[in-house]
Structures are given as structure tokens and as C-alpha cells.
Amino acid sequence: MRATAGVNDERAAARAWWPSSRADACTLLAVLALVGAAVVVAAVLGATGRPVRASAAPLFGHVLPHAGPGTPLALAIAVAVVRWGPGLAAGLPWRRTLAAGWATGMAWTFALALVDGWQRGVTERLTTGFEYLSEVPGVTDVPAMLHGFAGRIVDGTADPWTTHVAGHPPGALLVFVGLDRLGLGGGTWAAVVCVAAGSAVTVAVAVTLRALGDEAAARAAMPFLALFPGAVWIGVSADGLFAGVAAVALALLASGLSRPSRWALAGGGAGLAVCAYLSYGLVLLALPAAAIVVANRGRWRCLGWAVAGAAVVAGAMTAAGFDWWQGYTLVRVRYYQGLASVRPYSYWIWADLAALALCAGPAAAVMVRRAVVTARTARPSPVLLCLAAAAALVAADLSGLSKAEVERIWLPFAVWLPAAAVLVPVRDRRLWLGLQAGTALLVNHLVLTAW
């Protein structure tokens, strides 16, 4: 009997280091093969005189093994979440679960940023000549800036906007101008705001799932959200801020539909409209928003308040002088004036998915696969949210407007893939959490990310 028990213990220990499902194991191997192929093909293309224009392809950055003051902290957080995260998320009172998730997400994000050091990883990240902060001192008249914004998008004009400002609607620049007017100017405050907002996805996704009637799914997702590999890019980038705003807007929409609450619905609609003025690509949030409505059994009649909230924002920006459609048309011109014109679509159409795999982590691929397979039989809310986010990512990939740097740009959609974490077998969750953490740590210590 003792010998048999010992053999069973050894088998259980072996299974703990490998997925219990053959399909999940095959998915993991496929992700590794995809990332490996993206690295090898990029190297071959570069060696043959056809560079993909990203030195750390499929990621945007520089291959530079390094460590920093955030290394021990990130390792400690990863070990703690893998060991105790699932149990605490399942057992703590709801509000404490949310508070712990948000705090852990912020700590994880700051720790990863500090691997690059305080100056390079945090305070100077948003102060380069390509970033929003470089344009803040020149905005002395906000109404005039909005009226003239579109005229400075295309390169070659008298005074074109810097890369990131030109590539987005004026809402993104307004955020940092607003911080400056509040006395919170400079790279440090901008970084803190981006991380705090970006980390809010941990709470917002969980709140959305609970509002849709699946608290168990919300609790299952919490550790995966807190230890999200994309935190490498949330800290510190404006796209992390966009992800947080988008997630909160969708959470308000879900909460407003489930109660129902006209103010939450109006706030959700206004928030989604704000997202459209932060980044053109965030119009694809219409897909997860539709999934939330469907999961709420199609409460279309309640959406009038959400539409009203969105109309107020869109009307105000239009009245202030910015034509969204004109901006979008011009930004397509600016996009192909840069590296996009020489980055091969034939490579990035699939290599972008390898970058996504590193941002969302290998567990996300398993969650998407399980959501697809069980779409008709599994829990509707997690499946709908996960698949809607996946559909938005596919649309963005096919558009041709996302060639490289998607590990950062796609954050507002990638953070919704862990909504389907509840579909992962309980016995495998610590394994997948470990792989998620390992992905983030490897990327952050081997690649000096840039944008």
C-alpha cells in the first residue's frame, strides 16, 4: 500500500509540471512553436536583407539581458500569487478580493518596470521625443489645439505632431495636458497614473463577470489578471492607461445592465466614447460591449442611456473642433509614412499573434481554445467575453494597421482573454499561473522593451 501511494504521489507531482489535458499541452507546444518561428524567421529575413524592422521581433525593443531592483520583488510576487493566489481569490470576501487584486496587479507592474531601473523603466519611459509628454508644453490653448489637431497629423506639414500624438485622437494628449494643468506634470506622475489605471483591469474584468452573474468565474480570473504578463507593457505606456479606461467602461456597462442603473449605463457609454478619442482602434470595443449585452439576455431597451452618454462625449469633441473620421483618414496616411510602409505584412500577419502570445501568456491560448470548444455548453459570460476579445484581436490583425508593437497596442483587448480562466481545470491553474509569470519575467529580463 505504501509503495502504491508513493507511485501515485510521484505521478501527481509529475502532472503538476505539465498540463493534465493533452489538448492543453498541445496548445502550449503550438504557442512555443509560433513564438520560436517568429524569432527564427525574423532572423533569417534580416540576414537575407529583408528586415522586419523590429530588432527583438516579434517584440518591439532590443535584445539585452539585464536585471534590476525590481527583479527580486517581481520574483517574490510571482511565487506568492502562484502559491496562494487561487486560494485567496476563492475565499476572501468580495471587496477584499478586489482590493487585493488591484494592489497585487500594481505591485507586479511596478516590479516589472523596475527591472529596467527607476529612471529608464518608470520616470523616463514617457518622456522621449516620440511620446505625448514632449508635446505637452506646446499646448497653451486647448480649443485651438483641438481645432488644428487634424492639420498636424500627416508628416510633411509645417509642424507635424510627434509619432504617438499623431497616431491617436487628441484625447490621449489631453490626458497628459490635464495632468500637467493639475500640477502633476512630468514623467513620474504620468507613469504612476498609467500604472494605476492599467492595473484597474484586474478589478474591472472581475466586476464585469460578477455583474453578468458568474462570481466564480470572476474569482478564478483574478490571479491571472493580477499576474498578467502584459503588465510588462502596462508599466509604463499610455496603452496601459487605455486598457484601464476601456475595462472600467465595460464594467460600468455590465453593472448598469444587470441592476439596471441609468447612471452606470450612461457612464459606460461615455467611457466607451472616450476610448474612441484615446485610440482609433478602440472602436473594436464594440465587440466585447455587444458580448456584455448578449450575456445580459439582450437588454437592448436599456441601452438608450449608454447611447446618450456616448453621444455627449462625441458631440462635445466634435463641437470643440475635432472630426474623428477625418482624423482616422489622415492617420492612415501618417501610418504608412513610417515603418509600416517597410514592415512586411506577410510576416506580421502571423508574427503579431506571437507577440500577443507573449503579452497575454500561454494560458490565454488555452482559455481561447477551451472557450471555442465549449461555446455552446460552457458558462456563457466568460466564453462570450473571451471570444469577443479574440474576435477584436483578429480584426485588428487583419486590418494591416497593426504591424508590430501589438504587445502594447492590443492591451485593451488582451486583458479580457483571462475572463475564461474558469474553464481551466482547477488542478492546472497554479501551473498556468507559473507559466504566465515565467513568460513576463523572461521577456522583461531578456528584452529591453521600447515604444
N, C-alpha and C positions, 0 to 999 in steps of 0.2 A: 504493500500500500504506500509506504514512504517513497519507494522508487518511482511508482506511478505518479505520485504527487509532484516529485521533483521534476519529472519529464514534462508534466503539464505546466509547471511554473516556468521552465525553460522555453517551452513553446509560446507561452503568453508573453514572456519578455521579448522573444524574437518578433512576435507580431506587433509589439508596441513600437518597434522601429521601422515598420513597414505597413502600408495600408491593408486593412483586413479585406477590402474588396478588390478583386482582380481588376475590375473596370477602373477603379480609382487609381490603382497602381499604374495601369496603362496610361491613364490621363497624365499622371506625374511624369512618366517617361516621355510622353509626347511633348509636354511643356519643356522639359530639359532638351529634347531634340530640336525643338523650334528655336530656343534661345541659342543653342550651340550652332545651329545652321546660320542664324542671323549673324553671329560673330564671325564664323568662318567665311561665309560668302562676302561679307563686307571687307574682310582682309584680302580675299582673292581679287575682288573688284578693284580695291585700292592698289594692289600690286600690279595689276594689268592696265593701270592708267584710267580707270573708270571709278573714281572715288564716290562714296555715297554721301560725303560731306557731313560726317559726324565721326569724330576720331575715336569715340568709345562705342560705336554702333553695336547694338541697336539703341543705345542710350546716347544722350547729348551730354558731353563732358569730356574729360581727359582721363585716360588710364593712369592712375597714380596711387599705388598702395600707400596708405597712411593711417595714422591713428591720432587721437586727440583726447582732450579732457572729458569728452562725452563717452568715450569707449567703455570704461568700467561701469558708468551709470546705465548706458544702453544695455549692456550685458546683464546687469542686475535686474533691470526692469523686465527684460525678456524672460529670464529664468523665473522670476516671480509670477508673471502673468501665465506662463505655461504651466507652472506648478499649481497655483491657487486660483487663477482667473476663472475657469469654468465653474468651480465650486462656489466662489463668492458671487459670481453673476447669477447663479441659480438660487442662492439662498438669502442674499441681503434684501432688506426692504427696498421697494422700487426706487424711492428717491435717493437712497444711499447708493444704489446700483448706478444710477445716472451720474451722481456726483463723483463716485469712484472711477467710472469710465472716462468722464471728461478729464479728471485730474491725471489719470494714467496716460490718456492719449496725449495730453500736453507735455507731460514729463518725457514720454517716449519721443515725441517730435523734437523737443529741445535737446534731448540727449543725442539724437542722431545729428542734429545741426552742429552740435558742439564737437562732434568728431572732426569737423573741419576747423575747429577753433572758434573763439568768440568773435573775432574780427571778421575772418573770412566766411565763417559759417552763419553768422547772425547779423551783426551790425552793418557789414558792407555788402551784404547779398543784394539789397535793393537799391544800391547807390551807384551802380555802374552807368555808363553812358547810354546803355540800351534800355534802362529801366525808367519807371514812372517818376521816381523822385528827381531825376535830372531835369524834368520839365516843370516841376512844381514852382520854382522861383519865378518862372516866366509868366505864370498865370496870375495876373494882377486884377483882371476883370473877368469874372466867371461868365456873365452873359455874353460878353464879346468872344470869349473862348468858344462857347457853345455855337454861336452864330458862325464862327470861322473855322470850326473844327474840321469839317469835311474838306475844306480847301487846302488843308495841310497834310492830308493822308498820303497822297501819291508822291513818291520820291521824284525829285527834279523840280518841285515847286520852289518858290522863293525861300520858304522857311519850313521844310517838312518836319513832321513830328519824328521823334526818335522811334526806334523799331517797335517796342512794346506798346507805346501810346498810339502809334499809327495803326497797329494791328487790332485794336479794340475800340469799342464805342467810348465816348467820353466819360461814362460812369466810373470806369476804373481809375482814370486820372482824378476825377472828382473826389474819390475816397481819400486819396493821399493829400490832395489840396485841403480837404476838410480837416484832416488830422493836423496839418500844418497850421491852419487857422485856429485850431483849438489849443495850440501850444505843444502839440505832440509831433513836431516835425523831426526829420532825420531818420536814419536807417534803423536805429534801435527800436523806436516806437512803432515804426512800420512793421518791423519783424514781429514784435510782440503781438500786434493786432492780427497779423496774418496767421500766426500760430494759434492764438486763442480762438479765432473764428474758424480756422480749419479743423481744429480739434473738436469743435462743436458737432461735427458729423457723427461722432460717437454717440452723442445724446440724441441727435435729430433722427437718425435712422432707427434707433431703438424706439423712440417715441412714436414714430410713424407706424412701425409694426404693431405696437401695443394699441394704437388708435384704430388699427384695422382688425383688432380682435385677436391678436396672437402674441400674448406676452411671453410665452415660452420661446417663440422664435426671436423675440427681442433680446431675451436674456442669453440665448445661445449665440447671437451675433455679437454681443457686447465685447467679449475678449478679442474676437477677430477684428473688430473696429478699433479697439484700443491699441492693438499691436499691428495695425495696418502698415504694410511695407511702404505704401505711398507716402507715409509720413516723411520719408527722405526728401520729398519734393514739397510737401506742405510747409516744411521748415527749411528755407523760407522762400515762398513765392506767392505772388498775387493770386495764382490759380488755387492755392490752398484756401485763401480768403473766399474766392468764388465758390469753391466746393462747400464751404460752411454756409454761405448765404443761400445757396441753392438747396441744401439739405434742410435748413430751417424753414424755408418757404414751402417745401413739400410736406414737412411735418405739420405746419400750420394748416395746409390744405387738408391733410388727412384728419387732423383733430377737428377742424371745422365741419367736415362732412360727417364724422362719427357722432358728434354731440346732438344736433348740429349747432354751430355758432357763426353768426353772420360776420362778427369781427375777426374771428380766426380765418374765415374764408376770404374776407377782404384783404387781410394781411398776407395770406398765402398767395393770392392773385397778384397783389402789389409786389411781393417779394420775387415772384417768377418774372414779372415785367422788369424789375430792377436787374435781374440776372441777364436779361436780353441786352441791357445797356452796360453790362460789365464785360460781356464777351459775346460775339455774334454766334458762336457755336452753341451757346446755351439755349437757343431756341429749341434744341433737341430735348430739352427737359419736358417738352410736351408729351413725350412717350412715357416716362415714369409718372407724370401727372395723370395721364389717361389711365395708367395701371391702377393708381390710387382710386380713381373714380369707379373703375370696374370692380375693384376689390370691395368698395363700399356699396356694392349691388346697384351700381349705376344711378346714384342720386343726382341725376342731371339737373333736376329742378332747383337744387340748392346752389348751383354754380353761378347764378347771377351775381352774387356778391363778390365772388372771385374775379369774374369778368370786370365788374365795376372797379375793383381795386387795381387790376392791371390797366384798365383804361385811364385811370387817374395818372398813373406814372407815365404811360406812353403819351398821354395828352400834354402833360407838363413838360416833358422833354422836347416834344415837337414844338410846342408853343415857345420854348426857350431858344429854338433855332436849330436843333439837330434833327435831320431827316435820317432815320435809321436805315431805310432801304438805300438811300444814296450812299451812306457810309459803307454799307455792306458791298455795294457795287464797286466802290473805289478801293476798298481793302483787298478785293480780289486782284486788282491791278497791282497794288503795292506788294502783295504776297509773292507774285511771280516776278517782281523786280529784284527779289533777294535770292537766297539759297534755294528756294523752292523750284526755281527755273532749271537748276542743275542737279537737284536731287532726283534720282531715278524712281519713278512711280512703280516700275516693275519690281524693285527691291522693297520699297517702303510699304507697299500694299499688304505685304505679309510680315515684314520686319516690325512694323508698328505693333502687331499683335504680340511679338516677342517682347517689345518694350512694355506693353500692357501687362504681360505675364510677370515681369519683374516688379512693376508698380503694384499690381493687385495681389501678387503672390500666387504660388501654385495651387493653393487651396481654392482660389476663386475659380479656376478652371474646373475643379471638381464640383463646386457648387453649381456652376452653369450647366455642366453635363447632367447632374442629378435633377436640376430644375427642368431641363428639356425632357429627360426620360420620364419624369413623374408629373409632367404638366397637367395631366387630366385627373390624376389621383391624389396628388400630394396637397399640402396646405396651400390654399390659393394666394394669400397675401405675399409670403416670401417668394413664391415662384413668380408671380406677376412682377414684383419689383425687380427681382434679379434679371428676368428675361427682358423687361423693358429697358433696363440699363444696358444690357448686352446688345439689344437692337439699336439703341442710340450710338453705341460704340461702333457697330458695324456700319451704320450710316455715315458717321464721321470718317471712318477709314476709307470708304468708297468715294467720298466727296473729292478727294485729291487735295484738300486743304489742310491735311494733317500729315505731312511728310516729315517725320522725325519730331522729337521733343514731346511726343504724346504722353510719355510717362508723367509729365506735368500738366499738359493741356487737358487730358482726359480725366483728371482727378474728380471733377463734379459727377461723373458717371460711374467711375470705377469704385467709388466708396459705397455704391448700392449693391454691388455684387455679393458682399457678405450678408445681405439680407436673407440669403438662402442657407446660412450656416447651420440652421436647424436640421437640414437634410443630411448633414454629415453624421455618420454613426458616432454615438457618444464615446465609445471606446477609442475612436481615432482622433478625437478633437485635440488632445494635447500634442499628438504627433504633427498634425497640420499646423497648429499654432507654432510649434517649434520650427517647422519649415518656413512659415511666414516670417518669423523673427530672423531666422538664418538668412533668408533672401535679403531683407533690409540691411542686415549687418554686413553681409558680403559686398553688396552694391556700394554701400556708403564708405567702406574701408578700401575698396579696390578702385573706385571711380570718384574723381573729383567732379561732382556734378556742376553744370553751368547752364545758364539760360539768358 
